[in-house]
């Protein structure tokens, strides 16, 4: 997919960025849900 100057580094950088963003978004939400308890 990425055949530029960086080679495979760009692909892993994009993958790491996506995982990092999902981690930042999901951890506070999971922590708040766990602290609040079952809402239903």
Secondary structure, 3 states (H helix, E strand, C coil): CCCCCCCHHHHHHHHHHHHHHHHHHHHHHHHHHHHHCCCC
